[in-house]
Amino acid sequence: MSEHTTLYRKWRPIDFASVVGQDHITSVLKYQIANGRSSHAYLFCGSRGTGKTTCAKILAKAVNCLSPIDGNPCGKCEACTLIESGADTDIIEMDAASNNGVDYIRDIREEVVYTPAALKKRVYIIDEVHMLSPGAFNALLKTLEEPPQHVVFILATTELQKLPATITSRCQRFDFKRISTDDIASRLEFIASKENISVTHEAAKLIGRISQGGMRDAISLLELCSGKGKSINIALVNETAGVMGRGVSAEAVTAILKKDIQKIFEIIGDITSASADITIFFGELIEFYRDMLVIKSTKDAKAYLDLTDEEYKATSALCEHFTKEKLLYHIKSLADAYNAMQRSITVKRVTAEMSLVSLTDDRISVTPEALLSRIASLEEKLASGSFSVSPTEVTISGVKPTENVKEEAPKKVLTTSLSPLSSWAEVIETVERSDNFAAQILKQSKGYTDGTKIVIKTSNSFSPNILGRPDVKALIATGINLVGDISGITPDSIEITVDQNLKYEDDPFASF
Ligand SMILES: [Zn+2]
């Protein structure tokens, strides 16, 4: 049985000199080793794939090496060869994500008093240390308070903020940076040349970009692409990564601008049926918006962007249809949806759809970001003299909006048999506790009753898609029975109607 050696493991740096993009860390570590001034506890923080574990392994070897060269492990001495053979028992690696128990840390506490079996120092590498249980943290703290001379702790984490200050203050901390796209690309090209893999420079850069500063992901993707036995170009990378490419992001942005809701459902549908990960697509879309924001807010935007001339031109063109505030608002909303998707896998698709659809109309949200975005667009219209009564109008050169909202003079909409529910705001509050998104939509509506049934009127033609869902109706019914003017309301006795002329009190822009 031969173990499959991945490219990442095969090309994992064996000394500090070959660690990419973390010179600010490796130079300090090398200095410490060369001068015999290593610490008892290190904390390596940074996002995944930036080299934390790699550096921990090199450091573990370096502190034990009998004749380090310029702070690097020599790779030849008894200690180095023992560690490389994997036969040593003094370097202990533990993944707190799979072993967060207090018992394990207690074991460490008991064994630290004994001297190492064969090496100078016993090194404990604890990965994802933020996952330790509170009890385990306490036990670890006791050990860190009085560490024996022959013990070194290297703690690694992707989430520094989850660590107790009592732990971080006892460690020497190093922050690993995301590796730049260029650094990743040149490392990939180096590995490719050694492995007889043909990859274009553009494709190597794209892999770097997709991996977002993580070398491990980048090398894995390179390996995945090379497995297809073809020369690696941009198309192959996109296909392999299941990335939709910037074209699809541009299409989604265009659909949002044109309020083309059908197109939005189509795009998400295509991604789902291609079995691609919607979360990855959202990551790309956020990146696309970020590029637009850079173009919108800086003079020399190209210097900060990783784009080809063609991509730059296409992105700038779309960017013209946004104010800075609108871009910020969209990025914030997309990031919220992105986080929600990572928490709940089952509703990914719905979250994606709802998020994009809500971006077609600022009025769906009453967050400060949405309001700022609306103020900015009104200001712009006033300033340009092209003020229009319809805040939903967007025209993209060459394409017509798919939906024309005509503003008519307000009409009286209340029918005599219905009277408003005076406690509507409270009802919305009860819904907000379980479903924030539905509550935001409800804020654009008014509740009425004729004594037996509830009629919810909304001016937004999209709202019934949300409010009509059985789970949302049930929440509304519960809320009305709890705080409403009447009781005995069932989900079935709730009706939702669209009234374009409806005004709601908490909408400061209703008069525009
Ligand atoms: Zn050595």
Residues whose N, C-alpha, C, O or C-beta is under 5 A from the ligand:
A	BS01	ZN	C65 L66 S67 P73 C74 G75 K76 C77 C80
